[in-house]
Amino acid sequence: MRLLFFLVCLTCFSFASTQAKPLSFLCSWDNRRPITIELDTQTGKAKRSDGGSDYTLIKITEQAVWLSVDQHYTLAIQSIQRNKDKGGKWIDTIHFANRIPISISGGICWEQSE
């Protein structure tokens, strides 16, 4: 079931970049110390400055960025709303094999200019 969902996500959110330059976000979850998330649009990978799980880039649009969290036991998708004026929502949706998926919305990210 999890594999099927992942394949559907990949089909729906096929990797399509609106730009070929790297993106960087300064993000904070529940007002904790900010971290940086660096997205490499060429390789489709992203890294966190705090050493957390790496990401695979699913899709970038003018409105948001979707990332798959590289984990072994769950399917986790994070989305970062792109809002240059006041920061965008950072949402985590986690799908477990043996229970109902959960969605956590407690973060905010600011897109960093070059």
C-alpha positions as CSV (number, residue, x, y, z in Angstrom):
1,M,0.0,0.0,0.0
2,R,2.8,2.4,0.9
3,L,4.6,1.6,-2.3
4,L,1.4,2.3,-4.3
5,F,0.9,5.6,-2.6
6,F,4.5,6.6,-3.3
7,L,4.2,5.7,-7.0
8,V,1.0,7.7,-7.2
9,C,2.8,10.7,-5.6
10,L,5.6,10.4,-8.1
11,T,3.2,10.3,-10.9
12,C,1.2,13.3,-9.7
13,F,4.2,15.3,-8.6
14,S,6.7,14.3,-11.3
15,F,9.9,16.2,-10.8
16,A,9.5,19.5,-12.6
17,S,11.6,22.4,-11.7
18,T,10.5,26.0,-12.5
19,Q,14.1,27.0,-12.2
20,A,17.5,25.4,-12.4
21,K,19.2,27.4,-9.6
22,P,19.7,26.1,-6.0
23,L,17.1,27.2,-3.5
24,S,17.6,27.8,0.2
25,F,15.1,28.1,3.0
26,L,15.6,29.3,6.6
27,C,13.0,27.2,8.6
28,S,11.8,27.0,12.2
29,W,9.5,24.4,13.7
30,D,7.4,25.5,16.7
31,N,9.6,28.6,17.2
32,R,12.7,26.5,17.8
33,R,16.2,27.5,16.6
34,P,16.1,28.0,12.8
35,I,17.8,25.5,10.4
36,T,18.7,25.9,6.7
37,I,17.3,23.6,4.0
38,E,19.4,23.7,0.9
39,L,17.8,22.3,-2.3
40,D,19.9,21.3,-5.3
41,T,17.6,21.5,-8.3
42,Q,20.1,19.8,-10.6
43,T,20.4,16.6,-8.5
44,G,16.9,16.6,-7.0
45,K,18.3,16.3,-3.4
46,A,18.1,18.5,-0.4
47,K,19.9,18.7,3.0
48,R,19.2,20.1,6.4
49,S,21.8,22.1,8.3
50,D,20.9,20.3,11.6
51,G,21.8,16.8,10.3
52,G,18.2,15.7,10.0
53,S,17.0,13.3,7.3
54,D,17.9,14.1,3.7
55,Y,15.2,14.8,1.2
56,T,14.4,13.9,-2.4
57,L,12.9,16.8,-4.3
58,I,9.4,15.9,-5.7
59,K,8.3,19.2,-7.3
60,I,8.9,22.9,-7.3
61,T,6.3,25.5,-8.3
62,E,5.9,29.2,-7.7
63,Q,3.6,28.4,-4.8
64,A,5.4,25.6,-3.0
65,V,8.2,23.0,-2.8
66,W,7.4,19.3,-2.1
67,L,10.0,17.0,-0.6
68,S,10.1,13.3,0.2
69,V,11.9,12.6,3.5
70,D,14.4,9.8,3.1
71,Q,13.3,7.3,5.8
72,H,13.1,3.6,5.8
73,Y,10.0,2.8,7.7
74,T,7.5,5.5,6.8
75,L,6.6,7.6,3.9
76,A,6.9,11.3,4.8
77,I,6.2,14.2,2.5
78,Q,7.1,17.8,3.5
79,S,5.8,20.8,1.8
80,I,7.1,24.3,2.1
81,Q,4.9,27.2,1.0
82,R,6.7,29.9,-0.9
83,N,5.7,33.3,0.5
84,K,8.4,35.9,0.0
85,D,6.5,38.5,2.1
86,K,6.0,36.8,5.4
87,G,7.3,33.2,5.2
88,G,5.4,30.1,4.2
89,K,4.0,27.1,6.1
90,W,6.2,24.1,6.6
91,I,4.0,21.0,6.7
92,D,4.9,17.4,7.4
93,T,2.6,14.5,6.3
94,I,3.6,11.0,7.6
95,H,2.1,7.8,6.3
96,F,2.6,4.7,8.4
97,A,2.1,1.1,7.3
98,N,0.0,0.2,10.3
99,R,-2.1,3.3,11.2
100,I,-3.8,6.4,9.8
101,P,-1.6,9.1,8.2
102,I,-0.9,12.2,10.2
103,S,-0.3,15.8,9.2
104,I,1.7,18.2,11.3
105,S,1.7,22.0,10.6
106,G,4.0,23.8,13.0
107,G,6.8,25.2,10.9
108,I,7.5,28.3,9.0
109,C,10.2,28.9,6.3
110,W,11.6,32.0,4.7
111,E,13.0,31.6,1.2
112,Q,16.6,33.0,1.2
113,S,17.6,35.3,-1.7
114,E,20.9,34.7,-3.4
